[in-house]
Amino acid sequence: MKNKKALYLLLSANAISHFAQGISMLAIPWYFAKHLHAASTFASIFSVATFLTIFWGLYAGTLIDRFPRKNIFLGICAASAAVLLSVSSLGYAMGEIPMFWVAFVFCFTVFNYNIHYPTLYAFGQEITEKENYSKTNSLLEVIGQSTNVLSGAGAVLLIEGIDTHVLGYHLQIEAWSIHRIFLMDGLTYVVAAILIYFIRYIPTQELKVSKEKIAIRIKEGFKYLKERPLLFHFGNASYTVFIFVLIATHLLWPIYIDSYLMEEGNVFALTKVHYAIGAMMAGFFVNRVFRFTDRLNSILILMTVALAAFITLSFSKSDLVLYAMAFALGIANAGIRIQRVTYLFNHIPNNIIGRTNSVFQSINILLRSIFLALFSLPFFSIDSNIIYGMLIGAAAILISFGPLVYYYKELKEYKKVKS
């Protein structure tokens, strides 16, 4: 791989910023559910923010195909550092951060996701030879989920604090305030920006930049998929598990743990740790485990695992079962993402990948908004009603099997793009 150093710098920058970001994105939902007792309010905020990202996601895709990906990353890091450090400073000045500004940081991060990850994968594709796509996607997953494990472990210590004895020693860590967590998050973006600045690379293929107006470039993504309906069906159906894992991580699990299991923040953080370990394992082994079958078949198998996990959670009231199912969902979601992205890389040219991903992302966001609006109803915050959220997730995954099974043969034989 001729751009190995550039790839490692990209992965390092992403991991450093993602560590603190992961703690923030665990701390905020728990802060609303446990400390503010405002889970329904948070769900409504999450739903509105998610819906608004439809328009931002479409625009972000045109930026990814229009400007150098390195410059986009630098802009993301600079903006993120400015927001996190400003809100943190407000918290230090006032002694606490008002609910509005905590919600603002969460919404900003949701918007950030919609340009950060498409840019990350597009940049990874740009600096990777075609025969190394699968390895690069696995490496992105492994590094990303390893960071999630660390951020989850950090959240265990920082969200609620810890006071225990280990091997005869008294270990005590006071819980961090939300503005202190935001300060750490903001500083990591500064470090990430420095690393990205030093990235030097030679594109593995010529990037044909579209100089058309934004509206035209957005239409190009829709037009490309309209002319290739099999890719449209595949890209959307294979995205369903991601939708509900994201909803579970930020909304369902905090309510499930607080209202249904009657547990504390350390259980929420440990759940994310088990999920991240599962996802990391998928990054290491998914290509080896499924080397004797095609990518489409492996996606169907992993979707079945996710389906079983959501059904199990709806019938269990054990934190140990929650950890096990989070581990299974980590394997399923990360494994599907690796196989899905590699399939799309092999069938969509790099110069159009940002715009086509924006189409998938927009549909994904619309569906997430609908489900988040549904889960914001007070019904799901009462007693054990949150288990119906798990069943709804299982039903959606089951429905998404339809297009993949129906078009299985055509998708399997679909012609790959040339290098």
Stockholm file with secondary structure:
# STOCKHOLM 1.0

chainA/1-419         MKNKKALYLLLSANAISHFAQGISMLAIPWYFAKHLHAASTFASIFSVATFLTIFWGLYAGTLIDRFPRKNIFLGICAASAAVLLSVSSLGYAMGEIPMFWVAFVFCFTVFNYNIHYPTLYAFGQEITEKENYSKTNSLLEVIGQSTNVLSGAGAVLLIEGIDTHVLGYHLQIEAWSIHRIFLMDGLTYVVAAILIYFIRYIPTQELKVSKEKIAIRIKEGFKYLKERPLLFHFGNASYTVFIFVLIATHLLWPIYIDSYLMEEGNVFALTKVHYAIGAMMAGFFVNRVFRFTDRLNSILILMTVALAAFITLSFSKSDLVLYAMAFALGIANAGIRIQRVTYLFNHIPNNIIGRTNSVFQSINILLRSIFLALFSLPFFSIDSNIIYGMLIGAAAILISFGPLVYYYKELKEYKKVKS
#=GR chainA/1-419 SS CTTHHHHHHHHHHHHHHHHHHHHHHHHHHHIIIIISCCHHHHHHHHHHHHHHHHHHHHHHHHHHTTSCHHHHHHHHHHHHHHHHHHHHHHHHHHSSCCHHHHHHHHHHHHHHHHHHHHHHHHHHHHTSCGGGHHHHHHHHHHHHHHHHHHHHHHHHHHHSCEEEEETTEEEEECCCCHHHHHHHHHHHHHHHHHHHHTCCCCCSSCCCCCCSCHHHHHHHHHHHHHTCHHHHHHHHHTTHHHHHHHHIIIIIHHHIIIIISCCCHHHHHHHHHHHHHHHHHHHHHHHHHTTTSCHHHHHHHHHHHHHHHHHHHHHCCCHHHHHHHHHHHHHHHHHHHHHHHHHHHHHSCHHHHHHHHHHHHHHHHHHHHHHHHHHTSGGGGSTTTTHHHHHHHHHHHHHHHHHHHHTHHHHHTCCCCCC
#=GC SS_cons         CTTHHHHHHHHHHHHHHHHHHHHHHHHHHHIIIIISCCHHHHHHHHHHHHHHHHHHHHHHHHHHTTSCHHHHHHHHHHHHHHHHHHHHHHHHHHSSCCHHHHHHHHHHHHHHHHHHHHHHHHHHHHTSCGGGHHHHHHHHHHHHHHHHHHHHHHHHHHHSCEEEEETTEEEEECCCCHHHHHHHHHHHHHHHHHHHHTCCCCCSSCCCCCCSCHHHHHHHHHHHHHTCHHHHHHHHHTTHHHHHHHHIIIIIHHHIIIIISCCCHHHHHHHHHHHHHHHHHHHHHHHHHTTTSCHHHHHHHHHHHHHHHHHHHHHCCCHHHHHHHHHHHHHHHHHHHHHHHHHHHHHSCHHHHHHHHHHHHHHHHHHHHHHHHHHTSGGGGSTTTTHHHHHHHHHHHHHHHHHHHHTHHHHHTCCCCCC
//
